[in-house]
C-alpha cells in the first residue's frame, strides 16, 4: 500500500484529510478514484456538520492508501 500523499507532521489526521480533500484532489484523480472522492465529500460534510474525529476514524486510513 502506497500513500497517495504525504501528511505534514504538524497536521492531525483529520486536518490532513480536510487539506487533501480541499486542495489536492485533481480532476484526473476524481475520475480515477470516483468512489474515494465521494467518500472525501462525505467526510467534508461530516467535517462541517458533525464531528471531524468521526470523519478521521471512518475515512483516513482507507483513503490515503490504495
N, CA, C and O atoms as a MOPAC input file, in Angstrom:
PM7 MOZYME 1SCF
protein

 N      0.83800 1    -1.18400 1     0.00000 1
 C      0.00000 1     0.00000 1     0.00000 1
 C      0.88400 1     1.24900 1     0.00000 1
 O      1.71500 1     1.43400 1     0.89000 1
 N      0.69900 1     2.08600 1    -0.99000 1
 C      1.47800 1     3.31800 1    -1.07300 1
 C      0.60000 1     4.50800 1    -0.75300 1
 O     -0.55900 1     4.55200 1    -1.16800 1
 N      1.14300 1     5.49300 1    -0.00800 1
 C      0.32900 1     6.67200 1     0.28300 1
 C      0.06500 1     7.48800 1    -0.97400 1
 O      0.93800 1     7.62000 1    -1.83200 1
 N     -1.14000 1     8.03400 1    -1.08000 1
 C     -1.47500 1     8.91700 1    -2.18700 1
 C     -0.78700 1    10.25700 1    -1.98900 1
 O     -0.39300 1    10.90300 1    -2.95900 1
 N     -0.64200 1    10.67200 1    -0.75500 1
 C      0.00500 1    11.94000 1    -0.46200 1
 C      0.70100 1    11.82500 1     0.87800 1
 O      0.35800 1    10.96300 1     1.68700 1
 N      1.67500 1    12.68400 1     1.11700 1
 C      2.37000 1    12.67000 1     2.39500 1
 C      1.72400 1    13.68500 1     3.33300 1
 O      1.36400 1    14.79000 1     2.92700 1
 N      1.58800 1    13.29300 1     4.57600 1
 C      0.94200 1    14.14200 1     5.57200 1
 C      1.99700 1    14.99000 1     6.26400 1
 O      3.00000 1    14.46500 1     6.74800 1
 N      1.77500 1    16.29200 1     6.31200 1
 C      2.68200 1    17.16500 1     7.05200 1
 C      2.67600 1    16.77800 1     8.51300 1
 O      1.63200 1    16.44700 1     9.07500 1
 N      3.83900 1    16.82200 1     9.12200 1
 C      3.97600 1    16.38000 1    10.50900 1
 C      3.13000 1    17.20500 1    11.46800 1
 O      2.72300 1    16.70500 1    12.51700 1
 N      2.85800 1    18.47000 1    11.12200 1
 C      2.11800 1    19.33300 1    12.03600 1
 C      0.60800 1    19.24400 1    11.85700 1
 O     -0.13300 1    19.94500 1    12.54600 1
 N      0.14000 1    18.40100 1    10.94800 1
 C     -1.29800 1    18.24000 1    10.75100 1
 C     -1.79200 1    16.98400 1    11.45400 1
 O     -1.17600 1    15.92300 1    11.34600 1
 N     -2.89700 1    17.10500 1    12.16900 1
 C     -3.55400 1    15.92000 1    12.69500 1
 C     -4.21100 1    15.19300 1    11.52500 1
 O     -4.43400 1    15.80600 1    10.48100 1
 N     -4.52400 1    13.91500 1    11.66300 1
 C     -5.13300 1    13.18200 1    10.54500 1
 C     -6.39000 1    13.83000 1     9.98200 1
 O     -6.57900 1    13.84900 1     8.76600 1
 N     -7.25400 1    14.36400 1    10.84600 1
 C     -8.48200 1    14.96500 1    10.33800 1
 C     -8.18900 1    16.24800 1     9.56800 1
 O     -8.83600 1    16.50500 1     8.55300 1
 N     -7.24000 1    17.05600 1    10.01600 1
 C     -6.85600 1    18.25000 1     9.26600 1
 C     -6.16600 1    17.87700 1     7.96000 1
 O     -6.31100 1    18.57200 1     6.95500 1
 N     -5.41900 1    16.78500 1     7.97700 1
 C     -4.77700 1    16.32100 1     6.75200 1
 C     -5.81800 1    15.93900 1     5.70800 1
 O     -5.65600 1    16.25100 1     4.52800 1
 N     -6.88700 1    15.26700 1     6.13200 1
 C     -7.97200 1    14.92700 1     5.21800 1
 C     -8.59600 1    16.18600 1     4.64500 1
 O     -8.79200 1    16.29500 1     3.43400 1
 N     -8.90400 1    17.13200 1     5.51100 1
 C     -9.55000 1    18.36500 1     5.06300 1
 C     -8.67300 1    19.07300 1     4.04200 1
 O     -9.15400 1    19.51600 1     2.99900 1
 N     -7.38300 1    19.17600 1     4.34900 1
 C     -6.44400 1    19.83200 1     3.44200 1
 C     -6.37100 1    19.09500 1     2.10600 1
 O     -6.40000 1    19.71000 1     1.04000 1
 N     -6.27400 1    17.76300 1     2.18400 1
 C     -6.18300 1    16.96700 1     0.95900 1
 C     -7.43700 1    17.10600 1     0.11400 1
 O     -7.36600 1    17.34100 1    -1.09200 1
 N     -8.57900 1    16.95900 1     0.75600 1
 C     -9.83300 1    16.99500 1     0.00700 1
 C    -10.06400 1    18.36800 1    -0.61100 1
 O    -10.60900 1    18.47400 1    -1.71000 1
 N     -9.65500 1    19.40500 1     0.08500 1
 C     -9.90800 1    20.75800 1    -0.39700 1
 C     -8.91200 1    21.18200 1    -1.47000 1
 O     -9.28200 1    21.89900 1    -2.40000 1
 N     -7.66100 1    20.75500 1    -1.36000 1
 C     -6.60000 1    21.31400 1    -2.19000 1
 C     -5.95900 1    20.33300 1    -3.16900 1
 O     -5.41200 1    20.75900 1    -4.18600 1
 N     -6.01200 1    19.01800 1    -2.88600 1
 C     -5.18200 1    18.08500 1    -3.62700 1
 C     -5.90500 1    17.20000 1    -4.63100 1
 O     -5.25600 1    16.59700 1    -5.48600 1
 N     -7.23300 1    17.10400 1    -4.55400 1
 C     -7.92000 1    16.19400 1    -5.47300 1
 C     -8.05700 1    16.86100 1    -6.83300 1
 O     -8.80100 1    17.82800 1    -6.98800 1
 N     -7.34800 1    16.34800 1    -7.79700 1
 C     -7.40100 1    16.89500 1    -9.14900 1
 C     -8.54400 1    16.24800 1    -9.91900 1
 O     -9.11400 1    15.24900 1    -9.48200 1
 N     -8.87300 1    16.82900 1   -11.07300 1
 C     -9.90000 1    16.24600 1   -11.92100 1
 C     -9.57100 1    14.82000 1   -12.32000 1
 O    -10.45300 1    13.96200 1   -12.35600 1
 N     -8.30300 1    14.56300 1   -12.62000 1
 C     -7.89400 1    13.21900 1   -13.01600 1
 C     -8.08800 1    12.23500 1   -11.86700 1
 O     -8.55100 1    11.11200 1   -12.07000 1
 N     -7.73200 1    12.66400 1   -10.66900 1
 C     -7.90100 1    11.77600 1    -9.51700 1
 C     -9.37800 1    11.52900 1    -9.25400 1
 O     -9.76600 1    10.42400 1    -8.87600 1
 N    -10.21000 1    12.55900 1    -9.45300 1
 C    -11.65800 1    12.36500 1    -9.29400 1
 C    -12.16700 1    11.28700 1   -10.24100 1
 O    -12.98200 1    10.44700 1    -9.85900 1
 N    -11.68200 1    11.31700 1   -11.47500 1
 C    -12.13100 1    10.32500 1   -12.44700 1
 C    -11.64800 1     8.92800 1   -12.06700 1
 O    -12.39800 1     7.95600 1   -12.15400 1
 N    -10.39500 1     8.83900 1   -11.64600 1
 C     -9.80700 1     7.53000 1   -11.37800 1
 C    -10.29900 1     6.92700 1   -10.06700 1
 O    -10.46500 1     5.71200 1    -9.95800 1
 N    -10.52900 1     7.78300 1    -9.07400 1
 C    -10.92900 1     7.31100 1    -7.75400 1
 C    -12.25600 1     7.94200 1    -7.35800 1
 O    -12.37800 1     8.55000 1    -6.29500 1
 N    -13.24300 1     7.78800 1    -8.22500 1
 C    -14.53300 1     8.44700 1    -8.01800 1
 C    -15.15500 1     8.06500 1    -6.66900 1
 O    -15.69500 1     8.92200 1    -5.97000 1
 N    -15.07800 1     6.78800 1    -6.30900 1
 C    -15.67100 1     6.35300 1    -5.04500 1
 C    -14.93300 1     6.99100 1    -3.86900 1
 O    -15.55700 1     7.31800 1    -2.85900 1
 N    -13.63500 1     7.17000 1    -3.98100 1
 C    -12.88000 1     7.80800 1    -2.90500 1
 C    -13.21800 1     9.29100 1    -2.82000 1
 O    -13.35100 1     9.83700 1    -1.72400 1
 N    -13.35700 1     9.94200 1    -3.96900 1
 C    -13.72400 1    11.35700 1    -3.97100 1
 C    -15.07200 1    11.54100 1    -3.28500 1
 O    -15.25000 1    12.46400 1    -2.49000 1
 N    -16.01700 1    10.66000 1    -3.59400 1
 C    -17.32900 1    10.72200 1    -2.94700 1
 C    -17.18300 1    10.57800 1    -1.43600 1
 O    -17.83000 1    11.29300 1    -0.67200 1
 N    -16.33600 1     9.65700 1    -1.01600 1
 C    -16.11000 1     9.46900 1     0.41800 1
 C    -15.47600 1    10.70700 1     1.03600 1
 O    -15.81400 1    11.08600 1     2.15700 1
 N    -14.55500 1    11.34000 1     0.30800 1
 C    -13.96900 1    12.57600 1     0.81100 1
 C    -15.02800 1    13.66700 1     0.94600 1
 O    -15.00900 1    14.43800 1     1.90600 1
 N    -15.94800 1    13.73300 1    -0.01100 1
 C    -17.00500 1    14.73200 1     0.07500 1
 C    -17.90900 1    14.47400 1     1.27000 1
 O    -18.32500 1    15.40700 1     1.95500 1
 N    -18.21200 1    13.19900 1     1.51700 1
 C    -18.96800 1    12.84500 1     2.71600 1
 C    -18.19200 1    13.24200 1     3.95900 1
 O    -18.75600 1    13.74000 1     4.93300 1
 N    -16.89600 1    13.01300 1     3.90800 1
 C    -16.01800 1    13.37900 1     5.00900 1
 C    -16.08100 1    14.88600 1     5.25600 1
 O    -16.17600 1    15.31800 1     6.40400 1
 N    -16.03000 1    15.68500 1     4.19800 1
 C    -16.11400 1    17.13400 1     4.34300 1
 C    -17.46300 1    17.54900 1     4.91000 1
 O    -17.54400 1    18.48600 1     5.70500 1
 N    -18.52500 1    16.85300 1     4.50300 1
 C    -19.84200 1    17.13600 1     5.06900 1
 C    -19.83400 1    16.88800 1     6.57000 1
 O    -20.36400 1    17.68500 1     7.34400 1
 N    -19.23400 1    15.78900 1     6.96800 1
 C    -19.12600 1    15.49800 1     8.39800 1
 C    -18.25600 1    16.54200 1     9.09400 1
 O    -18.55200 1    16.96400 1    10.21200 1
 N    -17.18100 1    16.95400 1     8.42100 1
 C    -16.30000 1    17.97400 1     8.98400 1
 C    -17.10300 1    19.23600 1     9.29700 1
 O    -16.91900 1    19.85300 1    10.34600 1
 N    -17.98900 1    19.61200 1     8.38400 1
 C    -18.73400 1    20.85800 1     8.52100 1
 C    -19.93800 1    20.74200 1     9.44300 1
 O    -20.35700 1    21.73700 1    10.03500 1
 N    -20.50200 1    19.54700 1     9.57500 1
 C    -21.77800 1    19.43500 1    10.28200 1
 C    -21.72900 1    18.53300 1    11.50600 1
 O    -22.65200 1    18.55000 1    12.32100 1
 N    -20.67600 1    17.75200 1    11.64700 1
 C    -20.62700 1    16.79400 1    12.75600 1
 C    -19.24400 1    16.80500 1    13.39300 1
 O    -18.62800 1    17.86100 1    13.54200 1
 N    -18.77300 1    15.65600 1    13.75800 1
 C    -17.51900 1    15.53500 1    14.48000 1
 C    -16.39100 1    15.19100 1    13.50800 1
 O    -16.41500 1    14.12300 1    12.89700 1
 N    -15.40200 1    16.07600 1    13.35500 1
 C    -14.31100 1    15.76100 1    12.43100 1
 C    -13.53100 1    14.50600 1    12.81800 1
 O    -12.93400 1    13.85400 1    11.96100 1
 N    -13.53500 1    14.16800 1    14.11100 1
 C    -12.83900 1    12.93900 1    14.51200 1
 C    -13.55400 1    11.70200 1    13.97100 1
 O    -12.91100 1    10.69400 1    13.67700 1
 N    -14.87500 1    11.77100 1    13.83900 1
 C    -15.62500 1    10.67600 1    13.21700 1
 C    -15.19200 1    10.51300 1    11.76300 1
 O    -14.98600 1     9.40000 1    11.28000 1
 N    -15.06000 1    11.63400 1    11.08600 1
 C    -14.57800 1    11.64100 1     9.71400 1
 C    -13.20600 1    10.97600 1     9.65100 1
 O    -12.98000 1    10.09500 1     8.82000 1
 N    -12.30500 1    11.38400 1    10.50900 1
 C    -10.96800 1    10.81400 1    10.59100 1
 C    -11.04500 1     9.30300 1    10.77700 1
 O    -10.41500 1     8.54600 1    10.03800 1
 N    -11.81000 1     8.87800 1    11.75600 1
 C    -11.89100 1     7.46000 1    12.10200 1
 C    -12.43100 1     6.63500 1    10.93500 1
 O    -11.95100 1     5.52900 1    10.68100 1
 N    -13.42300 1     7.16700 1    10.22700 1
 C    -14.07100 1     6.39900 1     9.17500 1
 C    -13.29500 1     6.35100 1     7.86800 1
 O    -13.35100 1     5.35000 1     7.15400 1
 N    -12.56900 1     7.42300 1     7.54400 1
 C    -12.03300 1     7.53500 1     6.18900 1
 C    -10.51300 1     7.63900 1     6.07100 1
 O     -9.96800 1     7.32300 1     5.01300 1
 N     -9.82700 1     8.06200 1     7.09900 1
 C     -8.42500 1     8.45300 1     6.92200 1
 C     -7.54500 1     7.32100 1     6.41100 1
 O     -6.93900 1     7.44000 1     5.34600 1
 N     -7.47000 1     6.23500 1     7.15200 1
 C     -6.53400 1     5.17100 1     6.79600 1
 C     -6.88300 1     4.56400 1     5.43900 1
 O     -5.99900 1     4.32000 1     4.61700 1
 N     -8.17200 1     4.32100 1     5.20900 1
 C     -8.59100 1     3.67800 1     3.96400 1
 C     -8.32500 1     4.56200 1     2.74300 1
 O     -7.96200 1     4.05500 1     1.68100 1
 N     -8.50100 1     5.87600 1     2.88500 1
 C     -8.45200 1     6.72700 1     1.70400 1
 C     -7.06600 1     7.25400 1     1.37000 1
 O     -6.82300 1     7.64200 1     0.22800 1
 N     -6.14900 1     7.27900 1     2.33100 1
 C     -4.81600 1     7.76600 1     1.98800 1
 C     -3.93800 1     6.65000 1     1.46400 1
 O     -2.79400 1     6.89600 1     1.08200 1
 N     -4.44900 1     5.42400 1     1.43700 1
 C     -3.68700 1     4.30700 1     0.87200 1
 C     -4.50300 1     3.63000 1    -0.22100 1
 O     -5.73200 1     3.70900 1    -0.23900 1
 N     -3.80300 1     2.97000 1    -1.12300 1
 C     -4.50100 1     2.22000 1    -2.16300 1
 C     -3.63200 1     1.07300 1    -2.64100 1
 O     -4.03900 1     0.31400 1    -3.52100 1

